[in-house]
Amino acid sequence: MNLLREARRFAAYGIASAVTLGFDMGAYLLLLAGGMAAPLAAVCGYSLGIAAHWIASSRVVFSGRVAEAGAARRAQMGLFAASALVGLALTWLIVSMGVAAGLDPRLAKLSAIAASFVATFVLRARFVFAPGELREPMGERA
């Protein structure tokens, strides 16, 4: 593993996550303002962020690790969705527990963001966009 390359990928993932967080948090705050319960608003916002994150992850962060079109790409998208569901479950759990404990819903969401970020990066880097001979450009081979 090339630590410098992984650090760059982590930084790019952080930027992509910050951009897609805008979709997530914007939807969350709008839905909260509209009277939706915080846990449901968190799930809706996160779901919008999932779609935006696939675009950013597959085209920028892990562009050299995207499977060829067809069955392999569909399988990869399925793994991406599964990793997003892990983040979604963490979001639901942390926001629900935070609100139940009397925490401001916005602070609960911030805690969920941090936990989901780390969990999904690890899952995506190691499983969804795992390095492979058929997917990596020549510059990324060990």
N, C-alpha and C positions, 0 to 999 in steps of 0.2 A: 504494500500500500504506500502510495506517495502522499506523505502528510501535507505537503504544500498544495497539491492538487485537491485533496479532500478539504483543506481549509478554504480554498477558493470556492469549491462547490458548496460548502456550508455557508459561506458569505453570500453567494448567489442565491441560495435557497432562502436565506434570511431576507434578502431584498425582494425576491418573489413573494415570500410570505407577507412582507409588509404591504406590498401592493395589493395582494388578494385579501389581506386583512381589512383593507379599506372597504371592499365589497361586503365582507362579513360584518364588520362593526357598523357600517352605515345602515345595512338592513336591520341589524339588531336594534340599534337606537331608534330607527323609524318605527319598527314594530312595537317596541316598548312604549314609545310616545303615543302609539295608536291604541294602547290598552292591552296588548297581548301579554300573557304571562311570561316572565323572564326565561324559564327553561325552554319553552316552545320558541320564543323569539331567538334564543341562542342557537337552537337547532336549525331554524330557517336561515339565519345569517350564515351559519357554518356551511350549510348545504350550497348556498350561492358561492361561497368561497372555494368549495371543492371544485366546482366547474372551472372557475378562474384559475385555480392552482394547477389543474391538469394542463391547461394551455401553457402556463409559465414553466412548469416543470419539464414537460416534454419538448418544448421548443428552446428553452434557455438552459436551465440547470442541468438536466440530464440528456441533452440533445444527442450526444454520442452513444447513448444507451437505450434509445427507443427501438423497440422491436419493429421488424418489417411489417408492412400492412398485411392484414389477414388474421388468421387464427392466433398467431403469436402476439399481435398488437391487441387483439380483443382480450386475450388472457392477461396481458400486462395492464390493460385498462381495468380489468376486474380486480387485479391485485391492488391497483391504485385506489379503486373504490373501497376495497376492504381496509386498506390502511387509513383511508379517510373515515371509515366507520369506527375505527379504533379512536381516532381523534374526536369524532362526534360523540362517542360514548363517554370519553373523558370530559368533554365539554358539558354534556348533560349532567353527569355525576357531580362535577366540581361546582357548576352553577347552582344545581339543586341543593347541594349540601351547604354552599355558602349562603344562599338565600334563607334556607331553613335555620341557619345559625345566626341570622340577623345581619349578615353582611350586605352592603349595598350591592345590587345586581351588577353594576359596572365593575366593581372591584372583583366580584366573583368571576366575571367574564375575563378580566385580565389574568387572573390565576389560571383559568382554563386555557387561555391562549398560550401561556408559557409551557404548560404540561403537554398540550397537543402539539406544539411546535417541535419539541424534542422527540416525542414519540413518533410522529409521522416522518421526520427526517431520517431517523434511524431505520424505520421500516422501509422507506422508499430507497434509501441509499444501498441497503443490504439485500433487499428482496425484490422490490418492484423494478428498480432500474439497476439490478445487480450487474456488475461487470461480466461480460461474456464475449467470447471470441467473435461471434457473429454480429454483435451489436456495436462494439467499440471501434472508433476510428483508430488508425494506426498509431497516432500519438498517445493513446491511452493504454496501450498494451504494456504489460510489465516487462 
